């Protein structure tokens, strides 16, 4: 057997500790703790240090291409740990004990270790000496040694065969045209779940009274010397919370209020992701209070937002405009149209009332330094804070609501829906009115598309308009999806997406069937299927995937991604999402607007029915062209990675 016969043998044969040169003090602290319990032959191995080098570039030089959404710290850790695996393979030793530089051993590990080791299967290639499992799994499994999927590389034993097979598996996967690598402990957990590795986890929380646990620490900026991160951790080796917390921070620059129409998230629809990125950028500089006026989606606040925010306040529906609620409830379409035309506010501003603003400021307090408003129609909620001298206002337009409404009006007019066109044109004028009142009051105005900067500078003299690009949506869970030649992913309650789906299926698809002279499969995948989109299932070759928990399986199963938009908003997230899944893209000039892309280099662009059909047929039949476009698009996806955009937010509000 490659594993040692006893814990004493494991302890005597030494270990490797991954550390970052810029944080050597962490390794020295952990080495002292390990030395105290008998681990005295531990070699420090310098890892890829994101503080002093290009972590993503260093990883790519070694052949590791990581998901654009990963932080540089996660890439640094993963690439460094893979370097240790390669060293183990090169040395050809039967096994190695590996520590991270934030490890915290139980003081009685010399007694506990032999007990655990006796119950550890000797045919395992990975033995995790400290385990992090979900709470539900913890409650169900309290044995000492278990095989339950976990995240746990702060202390583990790996065999040479395990390192070799792991590296080979990752190299095979990263060479696929559609595969990015995730953070290493997530990859390991996936292998555990799929039964692809032989492993064991040391379990059973053995927290001594000698040091507290992270759940008991109220101030993460000033924790005690040793704190076990045990809200999920189990086993006799812990992660030291005090070494992972932001010690030495200069503290926040002040207080900020973040006003948003949707709860911040790091996945889901585009606006929720933008809210999540903006919030993370703000908390990097400020103590942040979050005010959610749930115009779109649920009012649920995700736990990570509550953990990072100073406070969270959800505008109650009772504070909404009663007249707009009455308009929404009207049964008669003609009566609702007349009411919507006559009312001076767009429907999106139904929660942007004086009552809502007063309740928000009463909850949050008025002593703030910065107010960050996401979407123009939320701006009236900032009014109470703007009476204080020195309070700065940042308005993140995301997109030009008035211009989008005018384009939607034109589409409705072309389709013969004059009533809907009139409402959209009226909304455009209402958005213009809000813009004229609030944009001159903002110290900074952010947009997601560079053409919008020029438009703002023409319309508002002296405006400080800056680009805040949209972030590439993260890849999701793997799974099964119907095979498709073409894929269109969207929220199919949005008028531009509804129009794009109808145009694609009713006008483009028939031409494609003629050109390719064979069966063509198109998948429409997304949430909130409008009835007119649901009816497209009658079209030959069209399949609907309604409300998928992850769109990644649909991208994996598709040959070409299409974004058939005939309305321009901000920079299109769906193009970025297709890039992040390494799929060749056909879109319109509206879909490509504001993105740093070139037709024929990163993707194909066509606006006419014939041109769009030709571009799709060309990509479906030309594998080499698809490969070239994807290779060029990779850099665009990386430039729109979440860590970069979060950093941009922090810089823009500083």
C-alpha positions in Angstrom: 0.0 0.0 0.0 1.4 3.5 -0.8 0.1 5.1 2.4 2.2 4.7 5.6 1.3 2.0 8.0 0.9 4.4 11.0 0.3 8.0 11.9 3.7 8.1 13.5 5.3 7.2 10.2 3.3 9.8 8.4 4.4 12.4 10.9 8.0 11.4 10.7 8.3 11.5 6.9 7.8 15.3 6.8 5.4 17.5 4.9 5.1 20.3 2.3 3.5 23.7 3.2 2.2 25.9 0.4 2.8 29.5 1.2 2.8 33.0 -0.4 6.0 35.0 -0.1 4.1 38.2 0.5 2.4 36.5 3.5 5.3 34.5 4.9 4.2 35.5 8.4 1.2 33.3 8.0 3.3 30.3 7.2 5.6 31.0 10.2 2.7 31.2 12.5 1.3 27.9 11.3 4.7 26.2 11.4 5.0 27.1 15.1 1.6 25.5 15.8 2.6 22.4 13.8 6.0 22.2 15.6 4.2 22.3 18.9 2.3 19.1 18.1 5.2 17.1 16.6 5.4 18.2 13.0 9.0 19.4 12.8 10.0 18.5 9.3 7.8 20.8 7.1 9.3 22.4 4.0 7.9 25.7 2.7 7.0 25.7 -1.0 6.5 29.1 -2.5 3.3 29.4 -4.6 2.1 31.7 -7.3 1.7 35.0 -5.4 -1.1 37.2 -6.9 0.3 40.2 -4.9 3.5 40.3 -7.0 2.8 38.4 -10.2 0.2 37.8 -12.9 -1.5 34.7 -11.4 -3.7 34.0 -14.4 -0.8 34.4 -16.8 1.5 32.2 -14.6 -1.3 29.5 -14.6 -1.8 29.8 -18.4 2.0 29.4 -18.9 1.7 26.0 -17.2 -1.3 25.0 -19.3 -4.0 25.8 -16.7 -6.9 27.9 -18.1 -9.2 29.0 -15.2 -12.7 30.2 -15.3 -12.9 34.0 -16.0 -15.1 34.4 -12.9 -12.4 33.1 -10.5 -10.6 35.6 -8.2 -6.9 35.9 -8.6 -6.5 34.5 -5.1 -8.4 31.3 -6.2 -6.3 31.0 -9.3 -3.1 31.6 -7.3 -4.0 28.9 -4.8 -5.1 26.4 -7.5 -2.1 26.8 -9.7 0.2 26.6 -6.7 -1.3 23.4 -5.4 -1.1 21.9 -8.9 2.5 22.7 -8.9 2.9 20.7 -5.7 1.1 17.8 -7.3 3.6 18.0 -10.2 6.5 18.0 -7.8 5.1 14.8 -6.1 4.9 13.1 -9.5 8.4 14.2 -10.5 9.9 13.0 -7.2 8.0 9.7 -7.5 7.5 9.3 -3.8 4.6 7.1 -2.6 2.8 9.9 -0.9 3.1 13.4 0.5 1.5 15.2 3.4 0.5 18.7 2.3 -0.5 21.8 4.4 -1.8 25.2 3.5 -0.3 28.1 5.4 -3.5 28.8 7.4 -3.7 25.3 9.0 -4.5 25.0 12.7 -3.9 21.5 14.3 -5.8 20.2 17.3 -3.4 20.4 20.4 -4.1 16.7 21.0 -3.4 15.5 17.5 -0.6 13.2 18.8 -3.4 11.2 20.6 -6.2 11.7 18.0 -4.0 11.1 14.9 -3.4 7.3 15.5 -7.1 6.8 16.3 -8.2 8.4 13.0 -5.4 6.7 11.0 -6.3 3.2 12.2 -9.8 3.8 10.6 -8.5 5.3 7.4 -8.7 3.0 4.3 -5.1 2.3 3.0 -6.3 2.2 -0.6 -7.2 5.9 -0.7 -5.3 8.3 -2.9 -6.5 11.4 -1.0 -7.0 11.5 2.8 -8.3 14.9 4.0 -7.3 15.5 7.6 -9.6 18.4 8.0 -13.0 18.4 6.4 -15.6 21.0 5.3 -19.0 19.6 4.6 -22.5 21.1 4.2 -24.5 21.5 7.4 -27.0 18.8 6.3 -24.2 16.4 5.8 -22.6 17.2 9.1 -25.8 16.4 11.0 -26.2 13.1 9.2 -22.6 11.9 9.4 -20.6 12.1 12.6 -18.3 9.1 12.1 -14.6 9.7 12.4 -13.7 8.7 8.9 -16.2 9.2 6.1 -16.5 9.5 2.3 -18.7 12.5 2.0 -17.9 15.2 -0.7 -16.2 18.2 0.9 -13.9 21.1 0.4 -10.8 20.5 2.4 -7.2 21.0 1.2 -5.8 22.8 4.3 -4.3 19.5 5.4 -4.3 16.3 3.3 -2.3 13.3 2.2 -2.0 12.6 -1.5 -0.4 9.6 -3.2 1.8 9.8 -6.2 -0.8 7.9 -8.2 -3.5 10.3 -7.0 -1.4 13.4 -8.1 -0.6 11.8 -11.4 -4.2 10.9 -12.2 -5.5 14.2 -11.0 -3.1 16.1 -13.3 -4.0 13.9 -16.2 -7.7 14.4 -15.7 -7.4 18.2 -15.5 -5.2 18.3 -18.6 -7.7 16.2 -20.5 -10.5 18.5 -19.4 -8.8 21.8 -20.1 -7.9 20.8 -23.6 -11.6 20.5 -24.4 -12.9 23.5 -26.4 -15.6 24.3 -23.9 -13.8 23.7 -20.5 -12.4 26.1 -18.0 -10.9 24.9 -14.7 -12.7 25.8 -11.5 -10.9 26.4 -8.2 -9.1 23.2 -7.2 -11.1 22.3 -4.2 -14.3 22.6 -6.2 -12.9 20.3 -8.9 -11.9 17.8 -6.1 -15.4 17.9 -4.7 -16.9 17.2 -8.1 -14.6 14.2 -8.4 -15.7 13.0 -5.0 -19.4 13.4 -5.9 -18.9 11.5 -9.2 -16.9 8.7 -7.5 -13.8 9.4 -9.7 -11.2 9.3 -6.9 -10.5 7.1 -3.9 -10.7 9.3 -0.8 -11.5 9.5 2.8 -12.2 12.5 5.1 -11.4 12.9 8.7 -14.6 14.0 10.4 -16.1 14.7 13.8 -15.6 18.2 15.2 -12.9 18.1 17.8 -12.7 21.8 18.7 -10.7 22.3 21.9 -11.4 25.1 24.3 -7.9 26.5 23.7 -9.2 28.7 20.9 -12.6 30.0 19.9 -14.5 29.3 16.6 -15.2 31.8 13.9 -18.9 31.8 14.6 -18.1 33.3 18.0 -15.9 36.1 16.7 -17.9 39.4 16.4 -15.2 41.6 14.8 -13.4 39.9 11.9 -10.9 42.7 11.8 -9.5 42.0 15.2 -9.8 38.3 16.0 -7.9 36.4 18.7 -4.6 34.8 17.8 -6.0 31.4 16.8 -9.6 31.0 15.7 -10.9 27.8 14.1 -13.0 28.4 11.0 -15.6 25.8 12.0 -19.0 27.0 10.8 -18.6 24.1 8.3 -15.2 22.6 9.2 -14.7 19.3 11.0 -11.9 17.0 11.8 -8.8 17.5 14.0 -7.1 20.0 11.5 -8.8 23.3 11.0 -8.4 26.5 8.9 -7.2 29.3 11.1 -9.7 32.1 10.7 -7.4 34.7 12.1 -4.9 34.1 9.2 -7.6 34.4 6.6 -9.2 37.6 7.8 -8.2 41.1 6.6 -5.7 41.9 9.4 -4.0 45.2 9.0 -6.8 46.8 7.0 -6.8 50.6 7.0 -10.6 50.5 7.6 -13.4 51.7 5.4 -13.3 55.1 3.7 -16.7 56.0 5.1 -20.4 54.9 4.8 -22.2 54.2 1.6 -25.8 53.4 0.7 -26.4 51.0 -2.2 -29.9 51.4 -3.7 -30.9 48.6 -6.1 -34.0 47.3 -7.8 -32.9 43.7 -7.4 -31.1 41.8 -4.6 -27.4 41.5 -5.4 -26.3 38.1 -6.6 -23.2 36.6 -8.3 -25.3 34.5 -10.6 -28.7 34.6 -12.3 -30.0 37.4 -14.5 -27.7 40.2 -15.7 -29.0 43.0 -13.5 -28.7 40.9 -10.3 -25.1 40.1 -11.3 -24.3 43.7 -11.9 -25.8 44.5 -8.5 -23.7 41.8 -6.9 -20.5 43.1 -8.5 -21.3 46.8 -7.7 -22.0 45.8 -4.0 -18.7 43.8 -3.8 -16.8 46.8 -5.2 -18.4 49.1 -2.7 -17.7 47.0 0.4 -14.0 47.0 -0.6 -14.0 50.7 0.3 -17.0 51.5 2.5 -19.3 50.3 5.2 -22.4 49.7 3.0 -26.1 49.7 3.8 -28.2 48.0 1.2 -31.6 49.2 0.2 -33.5 46.8 -2.1 -36.6 48.1 -3.9 -37.7 44.7 -5.4 -39.0 45.9 -8.7 -37.6 42.8 -10.4 -37.6 39.4 -8.9 -37.6 38.3 -5.3 -36.9 40.5 -2.2 -34.8 37.7 -0.7 -31.3 38.9 0.4 -28.6 36.3 -0.1 -26.7 35.4 3.0 -23.3 36.6 1.7 -24.8 40.1 1.1 -26.2 40.2 4.7 -22.7 39.1 6.0 -20.9 41.9 4.2 -23.4 44.7 4.6 -23.7 47.0 7.5 -27.5 46.6 7.2 -30.1 45.6 4.7 -33.5 47.1 4.1 -36.2 45.9 1.7 -38.7 48.5 0.6 -42.1 47.1 1.6 -44.8 46.8 -1.2 -47.0 49.1 1.0 -44.7 52.0 0.2 -45.3 51.5 -3.6 -47.2 54.1 -5.6 -50.9 53.2 -5.1 -51.9 54.7 -8.4 -49.3 52.6 -10.3 -50.6 49.5 -8.4 -54.1 50.4 -9.5 -52.9 50.8 -13.1 -51.3 47.4 -13.0 -54.5 45.8 -11.7 -56.8 47.2 -14.4 -58.5 44.5 -16.4 -59.4 46.5 -19.4 -56.5 46.8 -21.8 -57.7 50.1 -23.3 -58.3 51.6 -19.8 -54.8 50.5 -18.7 -53.3 52.0 -21.8 -54.9 55.3 -21.2 -53.8 55.3 -17.6 -50.2 54.4 -18.5 -50.0 57.1 -21.1 -51.4 59.7 -18.7 -49.3 58.9 -15.6 -46.1 60.8 -15.4 -43.9 58.0 -14.1 -42.7 54.8 -15.8 -44.0 51.5 -14.3 -40.5 50.6 -13.2 -40.5 53.4 -10.7 -43.5 52.1 -8.7 -41.3 51.7 -5.5 -39.3 54.9 -6.0 -41.7 56.9 -3.8 -41.2 59.5 -1.1 -42.7 57.1 1.5 -40.1 54.4 0.5 -37.3 56.9 0.7 -38.3 58.1 4.2 -38.6 54.6 5.5 -35.2 53.7 4.1 -33.4 56.7 5.6 -35.2 56.1 8.9 -33.8 52.6 8.9 -30.3 53.3 7.6 -29.6 56.7 9.0 -28.7 59.9 7.2 -25.0 60.2 8.0 -23.5 58.7 4.8 -20.7 59.8 2.5 -21.8 58.1 -0.8 -25.1 57.0 -2.4 -24.8 54.5 -5.2 -28.0 54.1 -7.2 -28.3 51.2 -9.7 -30.7 52.1 -12.6 -32.0 55.5 -13.2 -35.6 55.0 -12.0 -34.2 54.2 -8.5 -32.7 57.7 -8.2 -35.7 59.3 -6.3 -34.9 57.0 -3.4 -31.7 58.9 -2.9 -33.4 62.2 -2.1 -33.2 62.2 1.7 -29.4 61.6 1.7 -28.7 64.4 -0.8 -29.7 67.1 1.7 -26.4 66.5 3.5 -23.4 68.6 2.3 -20.6 66.5 0.9 -22.6 63.4 0.1 -21.6 62.1 -3.3 -24.1 60.5 -5.7 -23.1 57.8 -8.2 -25.8 56.7 -10.6 -25.2 53.4 -12.4 -27.5 53.7 -15.5 -26.4 50.3 -16.7 -28.3 51.1 -20.0 -30.1 54.1 -21.5 -33.7 53.3 -20.4 -35.2 56.0 -22.6 -33.4 54.9 -25.8 -34.2 51.2 -25.1 -37.9 52.2 -24.8 -37.8 54.1 -28.1 -36.3 51.1 -29.8 -39.0 48.8 -28.3 -41.6 51.3 -29.5 -40.3 51.0 -33.1 -40.4 47.2 -32.9 -44.0 47.3 -31.7 -44.9 49.7 -34.5 -43.3 47.4 -37.2 -45.3 44.5 -35.8 -48.5 46.5 -35.9 -49.0 46.9 -32.2 -49.6 50.6 -32.1 -50.9 50.6 -28.5 -47.8 49.0 -27.1 -45.7 51.3 -29.2 -47.4 54.4 -27.8 -46.8 53.2 -24.2 -43.1 52.5 -24.9 -42.7 56.0 -26.5 -44.4 57.6 -23.5 -42.1 55.7 -21.1 -39.1 57.0 -23.0 -40.2 60.5 -22.4 -40.7 59.7 -18.7 -37.2 58.2 -18.4 -35.8 61.3 -20.1 -37.6 63.5 -17.5 -36.0 61.5 -14.6 -32.6 61.7 -16.3 -32.9 65.5 -16.7 -33.6 65.9 -13.0 -31.0 63.4 -11.6 -28.0 63.1 -13.9 -26.8 66.7 -13.4 -26.9 66.0 -9.6 -24.6 63.0 -9.8 -20.9 63.3 -9.2 -20.4 60.2 -11.4 -22.6 58.4 -13.9 -21.7 54.8 -14.9 -22.8 53.0 -18.0 -22.1 49.5 -19.3 -21.5 50.5 -23.0 -19.0 53.0 -24.3 -21.3 54.6 -26.9 -23.6 55.7 -24.1 -20.7 57.9 -22.7 -20.6 59.9 -25.8 -24.4 60.3 -25.8 -24.4 61.5 -22.2 -21.6 64.0 -22.8 -23.5 65.5 -25.7 -26.8 65.8 -23.7 -25.4 66.9 -20.3 -22.6 69.5 -20.3 -20.0 68.7 -17.6 -21.2 65.2 -16.8 -18.6 62.8 -15.5 -19.5 59.6 -17.3 -17.5 56.5 -16.8 -17.5 53.0 -18.2 -18.3 50.1 -15.9 -18.4 47.0 -18.1 -20.8 44.2 -17.5 -19.3 41.1 -15.9 -19.1 37.8 -17.7 -21.7 35.5 -16.0 -20.2 32.5 -14.3 -20.5 29.0 -15.6 -22.9 26.8 -13.7 -23.5 23.2 -12.8 -22.9 20.5 -15.4 -25.8 18.4 -16.5 -27.9 17.1 -19.5 -29.5 19.2 -22.2 -30.8 18.5 -25.7 -28.2 18.6 -28.4 -28.6 21.7 -30.6 -27.0 23.3 -33.6 -28.0 26.8 -32.4 -28.7 28.1 -28.9 -30.4 31.3 -27.7 -30.3 31.9 -23.9 -32.4 34.8 -22.5 -35.0 36.0 -20.1 -38.0 35.6 -22.4 -40.2 38.0 -20.5 -38.1 40.9 -21.8 -39.5 42.5 -25.0 -36.2 42.7 -26.9 -35.6 39.0 -26.2 -39.1 38.1 -27.1 -38.7 39.9 -30.4 -35.4 38.3 -31.0 -36.7 34.8 -30.5 -39.7 35.4 -32.8 -37.5 36.9 -35.5 -35.1 34.1 -35.2 -37.7 31.3 -35.4 -40.1 32.8 -37.9 -37.8 34.5 -40.3 -34.2 33.3 -40.0 -34.8 29.6 -39.2 -36.8 28.8 -42.4 -33.9 30.2 -44.5 -31.4 28.1 -42.5 -33.4 24.9 -43.2 -33.2 25.7 -46.9 -29.5 26.5 -46.9 -28.5 23.4 -44.9 -31.0 21.1 -46.5 -31.3 19.0 -43.4 -32.7 18.9 -39.9 -31.6 21.9 -37.8 -32.0 22.0 -34.0 -32.5 25.3 -32.2 -32.8 25.5 -28.4 -34.4 28.5 -26.6 -33.3 28.3 -23.0 -34.3 30.7 -20.3 -36.7 31.8 -17.7 -40.2 33.5 -17.8 -41.3 32.1 -21.2 -43.7 34.7 -22.7 -46.7 33.0 -24.4 -45.4 34.2 -27.8 -42.1 32.5 -27.1 -43.8 29.3 -25.8 -45.8 29.2 -29.1 -42.5 28.9 -31.0 -42.2 25.3 -30.0 -44.5 24.6 -33.0 -41.7 25.7 -35.4 -39.7 22.8 -36.9 -36.6 21.9 -34.9 -37.3 24.3 -32.0 -36.9 23.0 -28.4 -37.7 25.0 -25.3 -35.8 24.6 -22.0 -37.8 26.5 -19.4 -36.2 27.9 -16.3 -33.1 25.8 -16.2 -31.2 25.9 -12.9 -28.0 26.2 -15.0 -27.6 27.1 -18.7 -24.1 25.5 -18.8 -25.5 22.1 -20.0 -27.3 23.9 -22.9 -24.1 25.7 -23.9 -22.2 22.4 -23.7 -24.7 20.7 -25.9 -24.8 23.5 -28.6 -22.6 24.1 -31.5 -23.2 27.9 -32.0 -24.7 30.5 -29.7 -26.9 33.1 -31.2 -27.9 36.5 -29.8 -30.5 37.9 -32.3 -31.3 41.2 -30.7 -32.8 44.1 -32.6 -32.7 46.5 -29.6 -29.6 47.9 -28.0 -29.4 48.2 -24.2 -26.1 48.0 -22.3 -23.3 45.7 -23.3 -24.9 42.3 -23.9 -24.3 39.8 -21.2 -25.4 36.9 -23.4 -22.5 37.4 -25.8 -20.1 37.4 -22.8 -21.8 34.4 -21.4 -21.3 32.5 -24.6 -17.7 33.5 -24.7 -17.2 32.2 -21.1 -18.7 28.9 -22.2 -16.3 29.0 -25.2 -18.9 29.0 -27.9 -18.8 30.7 -31.2 -21.3 33.5 -31.5 -23.6 35.0 -34.2 -25.2 38.3 -33.2 -26.5 41.6 -34.5 -24.9 45.0 -34.2 -27.2 45.6 -31.3 -26.0 42.5 -29.6 -22.4 43.5 -30.1 -22.9 47.1 -29.1 -20.5 48.4 -26.5 -18.3 45.3 -26.4 -14.6 45.3 -27.4 -15.2 42.9 -30.3 -14.7 42.8 -34.1 -16.8 41.1 -36.7 -15.0 38.1 -38.1 -12.4 38.1 -35.3 -14.3 37.5 -32.1 -17.7 36.6 -33.5 -19.9 37.1 -36.6 -22.3 40.1 -36.9 -25.3 40.3 -39.2 -28.5 42.4 -39.0 -30.6 41.3 -42.0 -32.5 38.0 -42.1 -30.4 36.7 -45.0 -27.1 37.9 -43.4 -27.9 36.3 -40.1 -28.9 33.0 -41.7 -25.7 33.0 -43.8 -23.5 33.6 -40.7 -25.2 30.8 -38.8 -24.8 28.4 -41.8 -21.2 29.4 -42.2 -20.3 28.8 -38.5 -22.2 25.5 -38.4 -20.2 24.2 -41.4 -16.7 25.6 -40.6 -15.1 24.0 -37.5 -11.8 25.9 -38.0 -13.6 29.2 -38.0 -15.5 28.4 -34.8 -12.2 27.4 -33.1 -10.5 30.7 -34.2 -13.4 32.9 -33.0 -13.5 31.1 -29.7 -9.7 31.5 -29.2 -10.0 35.2 -29.9 -13.0 35.6 -27.7 -11.3 34.1 -24.6 -9.4 37.3 -23.9 -12.7 39.3 -23.9 -14.2 37.0 -21.4 -11.2 37.3 -19.1 -11.2 41.1 -19.4 -14.8 41.0 -18.2 -14.1 38.6 -15.3 -15.8 39.5 -12.0 -12.6 40.3 -10.0 -11.6 42.9 -12.5 -15.0 44.6 -12.6 -15.2 44.5 -8.8 -11.9 46.3 -8.7 -13.1 48.8 -11.3 -16.1 49.6 -9.1 -13.9 50.2 -6.1 -11.6 52.5 -8.1 -14.5 54.4 -9.7 -16.2 55.2 -6.3 -12.9 55.9 -4.5 
